[in-house]
Amino acid sequence: DSGVTQTPKHLITATGQRVTLRCSPRSGDLSVYWYQQSLDQGLQFLIQYYNGEERAKGNILERFSAQQFPDLHSELNLSSLELGDSALYFCASSAFGLSGANVLTFGAGSRLTVL
Amino acid sequence: GESVGLHLPTLSVQEGDNSIINCAYSNSASDYFIWYKQESGKGPQFIIDIRSNMDKRQGQRVTVLLNKTVKHLSLQIAATQPGDSAVYFCAVMNSGGYQKVTFGIGTKLQVIP
């Protein structure tokens, strides 16, 4: 157990639907990162939050949005889902968002299947 | 550099041999490098890191080499075991106002018993 909790583990939904993925970072970590991983592909950076504020944006579609709440958990909202959105979505957290070593601790991922 | 959605390259190694996994990065301002291991169905896990003021760091059965001149990073695994079968990612970071973490495309290591 890495200390980063992601729910749900698996999610099957239909095209056009909206889902919310949830992440609880490791205790004490202030930064949360979201990554998308399609089958047999690398990790695509989506977005990063530090202590509730958005810090960096990657290849995140306009249909996707995220936020980090005061208790530091984060949610990734995916709307108007398409078949190509089927992927593993990973959340990672780190202790340092501004300086110093920034080792990411990953959750087990949420596997989204869009039918 | 950052993953661009290409399919993963695969490295096949005989059990007991040494493995070398390579990673090229593009930003010369990068100053912190990490290798992650991702086993099937799991999230990536930290293996070893190195700062830009070093060119070599050793862990248990793993060594990371950094060549800043050619912007190249490698992970060496000694006496590769079946449990080493996984996808290996390098991650590159730049210190600054905030730290952006960029992952390489990844390499799938297959250990042949």
Boltz contact constraints between the chains, C-beta under 6 A:
constraints:
  - contact:
      token1: [A, 40]
      token2: [B, 7]
      max_distance: 6.0
  - contact:
      token1: [A, 40]
      token2: [B, 8]
      max_distance: 6.0
  - contact:
      token1: [A, 41]
      token2: [B, 5]
      max_distance: 6.0
  - contact:
      token1: [A, 42]
      token2: [B, 3]
      max_distance: 6.0
  - contact:
      token1: [A, 42]
      token2: [B, 105]
      max_distance: 6.0
  - contact:
      token1: [A, 42]
      token2: [B, 106]
      max_distance: 6.0
  - contact:
      token1: [A, 43]
      token2: [B, 3]
      max_distance: 6.0
  - contact:
      token1: [A, 43]
      token2: [B, 103]
      max_distance: 6.0
  - contact:
      token1: [A, 44]
      token2: [B, 3]
      max_distance: 6.0
  - contact:
      token1: [A, 55]
      token2: [B, 98]
      max_distance: 6.0
  - contact:
      token1: [A, 56]
      token2: [B, 100]
      max_distance: 6.0
  - contact:
      token1: [A, 90]
      token2: [B, 43]
      max_distance: 6.0
  - contact:
      token1: [A, 97]
      token2: [B, 98]
      max_distance: 6.0
  - contact:
      token1: [A, 98]
      token2: [B, 98]
      max_distance: 6.0
  - contact:
      token1: [A, 102]
      token2: [B, 93]
      max_distance: 6.0
  - contact:
      token1: [A, 102]
      token2: [B, 99]
      max_distance: 6.0
  - contact:
      token1: [A, 103]
      token2: [B, 46]
      max_distance: 6.0
  - contact:
      token1: [A, 106]
      token2: [B, 43]
      max_distance: 6.0
  - contact:
      token1: [A, 106]
      token2: [B, 44]
      max_distance: 6.0
  - contact:
      token1: [A, 107]
      token2: [B, 43]
      max_distance: 6.0
  - contact:
      token1: [A, 108]
      token2: [B, 43]
      max_distance: 6.0
  - contact:
      token1: [A, 109]
      token2: [B, 43]
      max_distance: 6.0
